[in-house]
Amino acid sequence: MDYGMIGKIQKAKRYAQELDRIQIESLVVTFDGKNNPHRVHFEDRAWECDCVFFQTRGRCSHTMALEIILEDLLPEGAVVA
Ligand SMILES: [Zn+2]
């Protein structure tokens, strides 16, 4: 492996510890639900899920699980605790 790549790998490992450098702006996730898979979108600080619960309540177990997982990577105001 060349020195250039070795340096990039070291930098990547350092970056991976510095989560404040990273902000997710958009995301598409397939969530393996109990009955069938659900498609979850995140865009412009807002969640969207195709499950029935989300359609009536604006939040669901799928979006809330992703909020928990991605907490430190989402933009300010995107996570509703
Ligand atoms: Zn859902």
PDB file of the backbone (N, CA, C, O) and the ligand in Angstrom, with CONECT records:
HET     ZN  A 101       1
ATOM      1  N   MET A   1       0.843  -1.203   0.000  1.00  0.00           N
ATOM      2  CA  MET A   1       0.000   0.000   0.000  1.00  0.00           C
ATOM      3  C   MET A   1       0.883   1.260   0.000  1.00  0.00           C
ATOM      4  O   MET A   1       1.909   1.317   0.678  1.00  0.00           O
ATOM      5  N   ASP A   2       0.460   2.253  -0.769  1.00  0.00           N
ATOM      6  CA  ASP A   2       1.293   3.452  -0.868  1.00  0.00           C
ATOM      7  C   ASP A   2       1.099   4.382   0.343  1.00  0.00           C
ATOM      8  O   ASP A   2       0.108   4.276   1.065  1.00  0.00           O
ATOM      9  N   TYR A   3       2.034   5.265   0.546  1.00  0.00           N
ATOM     10  CA  TYR A   3       2.003   6.146   1.726  1.00  0.00           C
ATOM     11  C   TYR A   3       0.801   7.077   1.718  1.00  0.00           C
ATOM     12  O   TYR A   3       0.252   7.419   2.766  1.00  0.00           O
ATOM     13  N   GLY A   4       0.397   7.483   0.505  1.00  0.00           N
ATOM     14  CA  GLY A   4      -0.777   8.356   0.403  1.00  0.00           C
ATOM     15  C   GLY A   4      -2.011   7.695   0.993  1.00  0.00           C
ATOM     16  O   GLY A   4      -2.764   8.323   1.736  1.00  0.00           O
ATOM     17  N   MET A   5      -2.216   6.423   0.659  1.00  0.00           N
ATOM     18  CA  MET A   5      -3.390   5.695   1.155  1.00  0.00           C
ATOM     19  C   MET A   5      -3.270   5.430   2.650  1.00  0.00           C
ATOM     20  O   MET A   5      -4.269   5.503   3.365  1.00  0.00           O
ATOM     21  N   ILE A   6      -2.082   5.127   3.133  1.00  0.00           N
ATOM     22  CA  ILE A   6      -1.878   4.895   4.567  1.00  0.00           C
ATOM     23  C   ILE A   6      -2.267   6.143   5.355  1.00  0.00           C
ATOM     24  O   ILE A   6      -2.916   6.058   6.397  1.00  0.00           O
ATOM     25  N   GLY A   7      -1.860   7.298   4.842  1.00  0.00           N
ATOM     26  CA  GLY A   7      -2.217   8.560   5.499  1.00  0.00           C
ATOM     27  C   GLY A   7      -3.727   8.780   5.521  1.00  0.00           C
ATOM     28  O   GLY A   7      -4.273   9.253   6.518  1.00  0.00           O
ATOM     29  N   LYS A   8      -4.404   8.436   4.418  1.00  0.00           N
ATOM     30  CA  LYS A   8      -5.865   8.615   4.339  1.00  0.00           C
ATOM     31  C   LYS A   8      -6.589   7.683   5.306  1.00  0.00           C
ATOM     32  O   LYS A   8      -7.591   8.063   5.911  1.00  0.00           O
ATOM     33  N   ILE A   9      -6.080   6.470   5.447  1.00  0.00           N
ATOM     34  CA  ILE A   9      -6.694   5.508   6.371  1.00  0.00           C
ATOM     35  C   ILE A   9      -6.558   6.007   7.811  1.00  0.00           C
ATOM     36  O   ILE A   9      -7.499   5.904   8.597  1.00  0.00           O
ATOM     37  N   GLN A  10      -5.392   6.546   8.152  1.00  0.00           N
ATOM     38  CA  GLN A  10      -5.194   7.092   9.498  1.00  0.00           C
ATOM     39  C   GLN A  10      -6.136   8.268   9.745  1.00  0.00           C
ATOM     40  O   GLN A  10      -6.714   8.407  10.823  1.00  0.00           O
ATOM     41  N   LYS A  11      -6.275   9.105   8.725  1.00  0.00           N
ATOM     42  CA  LYS A  11      -7.164  10.266   8.832  1.00  0.00           C
ATOM     43  C   LYS A  11      -8.618   9.808   8.986  1.00  0.00           C
ATOM     44  O   LYS A  11      -9.370  10.382   9.774  1.00  0.00           O
ATOM     45  N   ALA A  12      -9.006   8.787   8.242  1.00  0.00           N
ATOM     46  CA  ALA A  12     -10.370   8.253   8.316  1.00  0.00           C
ATOM     47  C   ALA A  12     -10.672   7.736   9.722  1.00  0.00           C
ATOM     48  O   ALA A  12     -11.762   7.960  10.248  1.00  0.00           O
ATOM     49  N   LYS A  13      -9.709   7.046  10.328  1.00  0.00           N
ATOM     50  CA  LYS A  13      -9.908   6.517  11.677  1.00  0.00           C
ATOM     51  C   LYS A  13     -10.081   7.657  12.681  1.00  0.00           C
ATOM     52  O   LYS A  13     -10.880   7.556  13.612  1.00  0.00           O
ATOM     53  N   ARG A  14      -9.334   8.731  12.488  1.00  0.00           N
ATOM     54  CA  ARG A  14      -9.452   9.906  13.369  1.00  0.00           C
ATOM     55  C   ARG A  14     -10.811  10.576  13.162  1.00  0.00           C
ATOM     56  O   ARG A  14     -11.492  10.921  14.128  1.00  0.00           O
ATOM     57  N   TYR A  15     -11.196  10.754  11.912  1.00  0.00           N
ATOM     58  CA  TYR A  15     -12.500  11.359  11.598  1.00  0.00           C
ATOM     59  C   TYR A  15     -13.654  10.556  12.190  1.00  0.00           C
ATOM     60  O   TYR A  15     -14.639  11.122  12.663  1.00  0.00           O
ATOM     61  N   ALA A  16     -13.521   9.238  12.158  1.00  0.00           N
ATOM     62  CA  ALA A  16     -14.586   8.367  12.646  1.00  0.00           C
ATOM     63  C   ALA A  16     -14.838   8.567  14.144  1.00  0.00           C
ATOM     64  O   ALA A  16     -15.897   8.198  14.652  1.00  0.00           O
ATOM     65  N   GLN A  17     -13.875   9.144  14.839  1.00  0.00           N
ATOM     66  CA  GLN A  17     -14.031   9.449  16.263  1.00  0.00           C
ATOM     67  C   GLN A  17     -14.575  10.861  16.484  1.00  0.00           C
ATOM     68  O   GLN A  17     -14.987  11.198  17.594  1.00  0.00           O
ATOM     69  N   GLU A  18     -14.580  11.669  15.458  1.00  0.00           N
ATOM     70  CA  GLU A  18     -14.968  13.083  15.582  1.00  0.00           C
ATOM     71  C   GLU A  18     -16.333  13.291  14.920  1.00  0.00           C
ATOM     72  O   GLU A  18     -16.446  13.854  13.832  1.00  0.00           O
ATOM     73  N   LEU A  19     -17.366  12.812  15.623  1.00  0.00           N
ATOM     74  CA  LEU A  19     -18.706  12.800  15.033  1.00  0.00           C
ATOM     75  C   LEU A  19     -19.271  14.194  14.800  1.00  0.00           C
ATOM     76  O   LEU A  19     -20.191  14.364  14.000  1.00  0.00           O
ATOM     77  N   ASP A  20     -18.729  15.192  15.493  1.00  0.00           N
ATOM     78  CA  ASP A  20     -19.248  16.547  15.298  1.00  0.00           C
ATOM     79  C   ASP A  20     -18.893  17.098  13.915  1.00  0.00           C
ATOM     80  O   ASP A  20     -19.394  18.153  13.528  1.00  0.00           O
ATOM     81  N   ARG A  21     -18.055  16.413  13.183  1.00  0.00           N
ATOM     82  CA  ARG A  21     -17.729  16.818  11.813  1.00  0.00           C
ATOM     83  C   ARG A  21     -18.805  16.377  10.819  1.00  0.00           C
ATOM     84  O   ARG A  21     -18.875  16.879   9.697  1.00  0.00           O
ATOM     85  N   ILE A  22     -19.635  15.438  11.250  1.00  0.00           N
ATOM     86  CA  ILE A  22     -20.557  14.788  10.310  1.00  0.00           C
ATOM     87  C   ILE A  22     -21.998  15.186  10.620  1.00  0.00           C
ATOM     88  O   ILE A  22     -22.415  15.216  11.777  1.00  0.00           O
ATOM     89  N   GLN A  23     -22.753  15.491   9.551  1.00  0.00           N
ATOM     90  CA  GLN A  23     -24.164  15.789   9.711  1.00  0.00           C
ATOM     91  C   GLN A  23     -24.927  15.131   8.561  1.00  0.00           C
ATOM     92  O   GLN A  23     -24.645  15.384   7.390  1.00  0.00           O
ATOM     93  N   ILE A  24     -25.892  14.286   8.909  1.00  0.00           N
ATOM     94  CA  ILE A  24     -26.697  13.627   7.885  1.00  0.00           C
ATOM     95  C   ILE A  24     -27.749  14.611   7.385  1.00  0.00           C
ATOM     96  O   ILE A  24     -28.532  15.143   8.172  1.00  0.00           O
ATOM     97  N   GLU A  25     -27.767  14.849   6.088  1.00  0.00           N
ATOM     98  CA  GLU A  25     -28.742  15.765   5.495  1.00  0.00           C
ATOM     99  C   GLU A  25     -29.912  15.023   4.875  1.00  0.00           C
ATOM    100  O   GLU A  25     -31.050  15.491   4.922  1.00  0.00           O
ATOM    101  N   SER A  26     -29.630  13.869   4.294  1.00  0.00           N
ATOM    102  CA  SER A  26     -30.718  13.049   3.764  1.00  0.00           C
ATOM    103  C   SER A  26     -30.331  11.588   3.869  1.00  0.00           C
ATOM    104  O   SER A  26     -29.156  11.223   3.887  1.00  0.00           O
ATOM    105  N   LEU A  27     -31.370  10.768   3.937  1.00  0.00           N
ATOM    106  CA  LEU A  27     -31.137   9.355   4.201  1.00  0.00           C
ATOM    107  C   LEU A  27     -32.357   8.555   3.748  1.00  0.00           C
ATOM    108  O   LEU A  27     -33.488   9.011   3.914  1.00  0.00           O
ATOM    109  N   VAL A  28     -32.145   7.382   3.186  1.00  0.00           N
ATOM    110  CA  VAL A  28     -33.237   6.465   2.867  1.00  0.00           C
ATOM    111  C   VAL A  28     -32.882   5.125   3.499  1.00  0.00           C
ATOM    112  O   VAL A  28     -31.797   4.587   3.276  1.00  0.00           O
ATOM    113  N   VAL A  29     -33.808   4.597   4.287  1.00  0.00           N
ATOM    114  CA  VAL A  29     -33.537   3.367   5.021  1.00  0.00           C
ATOM    115  C   VAL A  29     -34.672   2.372   4.783  1.00  0.00           C
ATOM    116  O   VAL A  29     -35.844   2.747   4.813  1.00  0.00           O
ATOM    117  N   THR A  30     -34.332   1.130   4.552  1.00  0.00           N
ATOM    118  CA  THR A  30     -35.337   0.070   4.564  1.00  0.00           C
ATOM    119  C   THR A  30     -35.290  -0.556   5.950  1.00  0.00           C
ATOM    120  O   THR A  30     -34.262  -1.072   6.387  1.00  0.00           O
ATOM    121  N   PHE A  31     -36.426  -0.496   6.626  1.00  0.00           N
ATOM    122  CA  PHE A  31     -36.513  -0.972   7.999  1.00  0.00           C
ATOM    123  C   PHE A  31     -37.288  -2.281   7.995  1.00  0.00           C
ATOM    124  O   PHE A  31     -38.450  -2.306   7.588  1.00  0.00           O
ATOM    125  N   ASP A  32     -36.675  -3.356   8.434  1.00  0.00           N
ATOM    126  CA  ASP A  32     -37.321  -4.663   8.443  1.00  0.00           C
ATOM    127  C   ASP A  32     -38.297  -4.728   9.608  1.00  0.00           C
ATOM    128  O   ASP A  32     -37.921  -5.059  10.732  1.00  0.00           O
ATOM    129  N   GLY A  33     -39.560  -4.407   9.323  1.00  0.00           N
ATOM    130  CA  GLY A  33     -40.586  -4.396  10.367  1.00  0.00           C
ATOM    131  C   GLY A  33     -41.035  -5.805  10.710  1.00  0.00           C
ATOM    132  O   GLY A  33     -40.587  -6.779  10.105  1.00  0.00           O
ATOM    133  N   LYS A  34     -41.933  -5.903  11.695  1.00  0.00           N
ATOM    134  CA  LYS A  34     -42.406  -7.218  12.136  1.00  0.00           C
ATOM    135  C   LYS A  34     -43.223  -7.903  11.052  1.00  0.00           C
ATOM    136  O   LYS A  34     -43.089  -9.108  10.838  1.00  0.00           O
ATOM    137  N   ASN A  35     -44.077  -7.131  10.361  1.00  0.00           N
ATOM    138  CA  ASN A  35     -44.943  -7.714   9.335  1.00  0.00           C
ATOM    139  C   ASN A  35     -44.354  -7.581   7.939  1.00  0.00           C
ATOM    140  O   ASN A  35     -44.334  -8.543   7.172  1.00  0.00           O
ATOM    141  N   ASN A  36     -43.879  -6.398   7.618  1.00  0.00           N
ATOM    142  CA  ASN A  36     -43.251  -6.189   6.310  1.00  0.00           C
ATOM    143  C   ASN A  36     -42.249  -5.043   6.413  1.00  0.00           C
ATOM    144  O   ASN A  36     -42.261  -4.293   7.389  1.00  0.00           O
ATOM    145  N   PRO A  37     -41.391  -4.907   5.419  1.00  0.00           N
ATOM    146  CA  PRO A  37     -40.384  -3.846   5.488  1.00  0.00           C
ATOM    147  C   PRO A  37     -41.001  -2.458   5.308  1.00  0.00           C
ATOM    148  O   PRO A  37     -41.999  -2.307   4.604  1.00  0.00           O
ATOM    149  N   HIS A  38     -40.414  -1.459   5.938  1.00  0.00           N
ATOM    150  CA  HIS A  38     -40.869  -0.083   5.798  1.00  0.00           C
ATOM    151  C   HIS A  38     -39.747   0.761   5.247  1.00  0.00           C
ATOM    152  O   HIS A  38     -38.567   0.513   5.494  1.00  0.00           O
ATOM    153  N   ARG A  39     -40.149   1.765   4.496  1.00  0.00           N
ATOM    154  CA  ARG A  39     -39.184   2.663   3.888  1.00  0.00           C
ATOM    155  C   ARG A  39     -39.231   3.978   4.664  1.00  0.00           C
ATOM    156  O   ARG A  39     -40.280   4.616   4.761  1.00  0.00           O
ATOM    157  N   VAL A  40     -38.098   4.368   5.207  1.00  0.00           N
ATOM    158  CA  VAL A  40     -37.997   5.589   5.999  1.00  0.00           C
ATOM    159  C   VAL A  40     -37.103   6.592   5.269  1.00  0.00           C
ATOM    160  O   VAL A  40     -36.008   6.256   4.819  1.00  0.00           O
ATOM    161  N   HIS A  41     -37.587   7.817   5.162  1.00  0.00           N
ATOM    162  CA  HIS A  41     -36.823   8.889   4.524  1.00  0.00           C
ATOM    163  C   HIS A  41     -36.509   9.962   5.565  1.00  0.00           C
ATOM    164  O   HIS A  41     -37.297  10.221   6.474  1.00  0.00           O
ATOM    165  N   PHE A  42     -35.347  10.573   5.408  1.00  0.00           N
ATOM    166  CA  PHE A  42     -35.009  11.749   6.213  1.00  0.00           C
ATOM    167  C   PHE A  42     -34.514  12.810   5.246  1.00  0.00           C
ATOM    168  O   PHE A  42     -33.561  12.584   4.501  1.00  0.00           O
ATOM    169  N   GLU A  43     -35.160  13.964   5.260  1.00  0.00           N
ATOM    170  CA  GLU A  43     -34.796  15.049   4.340  1.00  0.00           C
ATOM    171  C   GLU A  43     -35.253  16.373   4.952  1.00  0.00           C
ATOM    172  O   GLU A  43     -36.335  16.444   5.535  1.00  0.00           O
ATOM    173  N   ASP A  44     -34.447  17.410   4.824  1.00  0.00           N
ATOM    174  CA  ASP A  44     -34.782  18.731   5.367  1.00  0.00           C
ATOM    175  C   ASP A  44     -35.207  18.642   6.834  1.00  0.00           C
ATOM    176  O   ASP A  44     -36.196  19.255   7.236  1.00  0.00           O
ATOM    177  N   ARG A  45     -34.470  17.892   7.615  1.00  0.00           N
ATOM    178  CA  ARG A  45     -34.695  17.725   9.052  1.00  0.00           C
ATOM    179  C   ARG A  45     -36.035  17.079   9.406  1.00  0.00           C
ATOM    180  O   ARG A  45     -36.490  17.170  10.546  1.00  0.00           O
ATOM    181  N   ALA A  46     -36.659  16.430   8.432  1.00  0.00           N
ATOM    182  CA  ALA A  46     -37.960  15.816   8.693  1.00  0.00           C
ATOM    183  C   ALA A  46     -37.959  14.336   8.301  1.00  0.00           C
ATOM    184  O   ALA A  46     -37.357  13.934   7.305  1.00  0.00           O
ATOM    185  N   TRP A  47     -38.643  13.555   9.105  1.00  0.00           N
ATOM    186  CA  TRP A  47     -38.768  12.126   8.861  1.00  0.00           C
ATOM    187  C   TRP A  47     -40.042  11.834   8.084  1.00  0.00           C
ATOM    188  O   TRP A  47     -41.005  12.600   8.118  1.00  0.00           O
ATOM    189  N   GLU A  48     -40.021  10.716   7.391  1.00  0.00           N
ATOM    190  CA  GLU A  48     -41.176  10.230   6.654  1.00  0.00           C
ATOM    191  C   GLU A  48     -41.091   8.711   6.679  1.00  0.00           C
ATOM    192  O   GLU A  48     -40.036   8.139   6.405  1.00  0.00           O
ATOM    193  N   CYS A  49     -42.195   8.063   7.006  1.00  0.00           N
ATOM    194  CA  CYS A  49     -42.201   6.595   6.984  1.00  0.00           C
ATOM    195  C   CYS A  49     -43.491   6.138   6.318  1.00  0.00           C
ATOM    196  O   CYS A  49     -44.521   6.804   6.432  1.00  0.00           O
ATOM    197  N   ASP A  50     -43.439   5.013   5.628  1.00  0.00           N
ATOM    198  CA  ASP A  50     -44.636   4.556   4.917  1.00  0.00           C
ATOM    199  C   ASP A  50     -45.547   3.677   5.778  1.00  0.00           C
ATOM    200  O   ASP A  50     -46.512   3.115   5.260  1.00  0.00           O
ATOM    201  N   CYS A  51     -45.267   3.546   7.071  1.00  0.00           N
ATOM    202  CA  CYS A  51     -46.136   2.717   7.914  1.00  0.00           C
ATOM    203  C   CYS A  51     -47.408   3.484   8.290  1.00  0.00           C
ATOM    204  O   CYS A  51     -47.442   4.713   8.246  1.00  0.00           O
ATOM    205  N   VAL A  52     -48.435   2.746   8.655  1.00  0.00           N
ATOM    206  CA  VAL A  52     -49.745   3.331   8.960  1.00  0.00           C
ATOM    207  C   VAL A  52     -49.669   4.255  10.176  1.00  0.00           C
ATOM    208  O   VAL A  52     -50.285   5.321  10.185  1.00  0.00           O
ATOM    209  N   PHE A  53     -48.926   3.854  11.187  1.00  0.00           N
ATOM    210  CA  PHE A  53     -48.834   4.653  12.413  1.00  0.00           C
ATOM    211  C   PHE A  53     -48.271   6.037  12.115  1.00  0.00           C
ATOM    212  O   PHE A  53     -48.767   7.041  12.626  1.00  0.00           O
ATOM    213  N   PHE A  54     -47.239   6.082  11.290  1.00  0.00           N
ATOM    214  CA  PHE A  54     -46.629   7.379  10.957  1.00  0.00           C
ATOM    215  C   PHE A  54     -47.610   8.289  10.240  1.00  0.00           C
ATOM    216  O   PHE A  54     -47.609   9.500  10.459  1.00  0.00           O
ATOM    217  N   GLN A  55     -48.443   7.719   9.389  1.00  0.00           N
ATOM    218  CA  GLN A  55     -49.381   8.529   8.604  1.00  0.00           C
ATOM    219  C   GLN A  55     -50.354   9.294   9.508  1.00  0.00           C
ATOM    220  O   GLN A  55     -50.788  10.391   9.158  1.00  0.00           O
ATOM    221  N   THR A  56     -50.695   8.726  10.659  1.00  0.00           N
ATOM    222  CA  THR A  56     -51.639   9.393  11.548  1.00  0.00           C
ATOM    223  C   THR A  56     -50.955  10.170  12.666  1.00  0.00           C
ATOM    224  O   THR A  56     -51.529  11.131  13.180  1.00  0.00           O
ATOM    225  N   ARG A  57     -49.734   9.776  13.059  1.00  0.00           N
ATOM    226  CA  ARG A  57     -49.094  10.381  14.229  1.00  0.00           C
ATOM    227  C   ARG A  57     -47.851  11.211  13.922  1.00  0.00           C
ATOM    228  O   ARG A  57     -47.400  11.974  14.777  1.00  0.00           O
ATOM    229  N   GLY A  58     -47.289  11.082  12.729  1.00  0.00           N
ATOM    230  CA  GLY A  58     -46.114  11.872  12.376  1.00  0.00           C
ATOM    231  C   GLY A  58     -44.816  11.371  12.978  1.00  0.00           C
ATOM    232  O   GLY A  58     -43.755  11.943  12.730  1.00  0.00           O
ATOM    233  N   ARG A  59     -44.887  10.312  13.763  1.00  0.00           N
ATOM    234  CA  ARG A  59     -43.706   9.630  14.294  1.00  0.00           C
ATOM    235  C   ARG A  59     -44.064   8.162  14.409  1.00  0.00           C
ATOM    236  O   ARG A  59     -45.243   7.812  14.461  1.00  0.00           O
ATOM    237  N   CYS A  60     -43.082   7.322  14.448  1.00  0.00           N
ATOM    238  CA  CYS A  60     -43.369   5.893  14.606  1.00  0.00           C
ATOM    239  C   CYS A  60     -42.139   5.219  15.204  1.00  0.00           C
ATOM    240  O   CYS A  60     -41.100   5.852  15.392  1.00  0.00           O
ATOM    241  N   SER A  61     -42.269   3.945  15.495  1.00  0.00           N
ATOM    242  CA  SER A  61     -41.152   3.223  16.112  1.00  0.00           C
ATOM    243  C   SER A  61     -39.937   3.188  15.181  1.00  0.00           C
ATOM    244  O   SER A  61     -38.798   3.140  15.644  1.00  0.00           O
ATOM    245  N   HIS A  62     -40.180   3.213  13.888  1.00  0.00           N
ATOM    246  CA  HIS A  62     -39.061   3.161  12.929  1.00  0.00           C
ATOM    247  C   HIS A  62     -38.268   4.467  12.940  1.00  0.00           C
ATOM    248  O   HIS A  62     -37.039   4.451  13.017  1.00  0.00           O
ATOM    249  N   THR A  63     -38.973   5.593  12.863  1.00  0.00           N
ATOM    250  CA  THR A  63     -38.258   6.878  12.864  1.00  0.00           C
ATOM    251  C   THR A  63     -37.612   7.124  14.229  1.00  0.00           C
ATOM    252  O   THR A  63     -36.504   7.654  14.308  1.00  0.00           O
ATOM    253  N   MET A  64     -38.303   6.739  15.295  1.00  0.00           N
ATOM    254  CA  MET A  64     -37.734   6.968  16.632  1.00  0.00           C
ATOM    255  C   MET A  64     -36.499   6.101  16.870  1.00  0.00           C
ATOM    256  O   MET A  64     -35.549   6.537  17.520  1.00  0.00           O
ATOM    257  N   ALA A  65     -36.513   4.886  16.351  1.00  0.00           N
ATOM    258  CA  ALA A  65     -35.330   4.019  16.483  1.00  0.00           C
ATOM    259  C   ALA A  65     -34.140   4.647  15.752  1.00  0.00           C
ATOM    260  O   ALA A  65     -33.012   4.621  16.245  1.00  0.00           O
ATOM    261  N   LEU A  66     -34.408   5.207  14.575  1.00  0.00           N
ATOM    262  CA  LEU A  66     -33.323   5.832  13.814  1.00  0.00           C
ATOM    263  C   LEU A  66     -32.835   7.109  14.491  1.00  0.00           C
ATOM    264  O   LEU A  66     -31.647   7.429  14.436  1.00  0.00           O
ATOM    265  N   GLU A  67     -33.754   7.843  15.133  1.00  0.00           N
ATOM    266  CA  GLU A  67     -33.337   9.027  15.899  1.00  0.00           C
ATOM    267  C   GLU A  67     -32.362   8.627  16.997  1.00  0.00           C
ATOM    268  O   GLU A  67     -31.372   9.317  17.244  1.00  0.00           O
ATOM    269  N   ILE A  68     -32.650   7.507  17.654  1.00  0.00           N
ATOM    270  CA  ILE A  68     -31.777   7.036  18.738  1.00  0.00           C
ATOM    271  C   ILE A  68     -30.411   6.609  18.175  1.00  0.00           C
ATOM    272  O   ILE A  68     -29.363   6.971  18.711  1.00  0.00           O
ATOM    273  N   ILE A  69     -30.446   5.848  17.106  1.00  0.00           N
ATOM    274  CA  ILE A  69     -29.200   5.333  16.510  1.00  0.00           C
ATOM    275  C   ILE A  69     -28.324   6.468  15.987  1.00  0.00           C
ATOM    276  O   ILE A  69     -27.107   6.461  16.171  1.00  0.00           O
ATOM    277  N   LEU A  70     -28.963   7.452  15.325  1.00  0.00           N
ATOM    278  CA  LEU A  70     -28.209   8.487  14.611  1.00  0.00           C
ATOM    279  C   LEU A  70     -28.107   9.802  15.371  1.00  0.00           C
ATOM    280  O   LEU A  70     -27.665  10.811  14.822  1.00  0.00           O
ATOM    281  N   GLU A  71     -28.512   9.788  16.627  1.00  0.00           N
ATOM    282  CA  GLU A  71     -28.635  11.001  17.437  1.00  0.00           C
ATOM    283  C   GLU A  71     -27.528  12.030  17.201  1.00  0.00           C
ATOM    284  O   GLU A  71     -27.814  13.201  16.949  1.00  0.00           O
ATOM    285  N   ASP A  72     -26.285  11.604  17.280  1.00  0.00           N
ATOM    286  CA  ASP A  72     -25.154  12.550  17.181  1.00  0.00           C
ATOM    287  C   ASP A  72     -24.856  12.992  15.755  1.00  0.00           C
ATOM    288  O   ASP A  72     -24.046  13.895  15.544  1.00  0.00           O
ATOM    289  N   LEU A  73     -25.500  12.369  14.778  1.00  0.00           N
ATOM    290  CA  LEU A  73     -25.195  12.661  13.387  1.00  0.00           C
ATOM    291  C   LEU A  73     -26.279  13.484  12.685  1.00  0.00           C
ATOM    292  O   LEU A  73     -26.100  13.924  11.549  1.00  0.00           O
ATOM    293  N   LEU A  74     -27.409  13.684  13.382  1.00  0.00           N
ATOM    294  CA  LEU A  74     -28.514  14.423  12.764  1.00  0.00           C
ATOM    295  C   LEU A  74     -28.350  15.917  13.052  1.00  0.00           C
ATOM    296  O   LEU A  74     -27.785  16.291  14.080  1.00  0.00           O
ATOM    297  N   PRO A  75     -28.841  16.772  12.150  1.00  0.00           N
ATOM    298  CA  PRO A  75     -28.739  18.214  12.393  1.00  0.00           C
ATOM    299  C   PRO A  75     -29.553  18.647  13.611  1.00  0.00           C
ATOM    300  O   PRO A  75     -30.512  17.988  14.015  1.00  0.00           O
ATOM    301  N   GLU A  76     -29.144  19.758  14.171  1.00  0.00           N
ATOM    302  CA  GLU A  76     -29.839  20.326  15.344  1.00  0.00           C
ATOM    303  C   GLU A  76     -31.325  20.484  15.029  1.00  0.00           C
ATOM    304  O   GLU A  76     -31.698  20.973  13.961  1.00  0.00           O
ATOM    305  N   GLY A  77     -32.160  20.067  15.966  1.00  0.00           N
ATOM    306  CA  GLY A  77     -33.601  20.232  15.784  1.00  0.00           C
ATOM    307  C   GLY A  77     -34.265  19.064  15.089  1.00  0.00           C
ATOM    308  O   GLY A  77     -35.492  19.012  15.010  1.00  0.00           O
ATOM    309  N   ALA A  78     -33.488  18.133  14.585  1.00  0.00           N
ATOM    310  CA  ALA A  78     -34.078  17.011  13.863  1.00  0.00           C
ATOM    311  C   ALA A  78     -34.539  15.907  14.817  1.00  0.00           C
ATOM    312  O   ALA A  78     -35.443  15.139  14.489  1.00  0.00           O
ATOM    313  N   VAL A  79     -33.932  15.831  15.971  1.00  0.00           N
ATOM    314  CA  VAL A  79     -34.271  14.774  16.906  1.00  0.00           C
ATOM    315  C   VAL A  79     -35.292  15.285  17.915  1.00  0.00           C
ATOM    316  O   VAL A  79     -35.042  16.257  18.628  1.00  0.00           O
ATOM    317  N   VAL A  80     -36.424  14.632  17.965  1.00  0.00           N
ATOM    318  CA  VAL A  80     -37.437  14.944  18.986  1.00  0.00           C
ATOM    319  C   VAL A  80     -37.287  13.905  20.084  1.00  0.00           C
ATOM    320  O   VAL A  80     -37.579  12.727  19.877  1.00  0.00           O
ATOM    321  N   ALA A  81     -36.838  14.337  21.235  1.00  0.00           N
ATOM    322  CA  ALA A  81     -36.510  13.385  22.306  1.00  0.00           C
ATOM    323  C   ALA A  81     -37.724  12.692  22.894  1.00  0.00           C
ATOM    324  O   ALA A  81     -37.587  11.870  23.800  1.00  0.00           O
TER     325      ALA A  81
HETATM  326 ZN    ZN A 101     -42.847   3.684  10.566  1.00  0.00          ZN2+
END
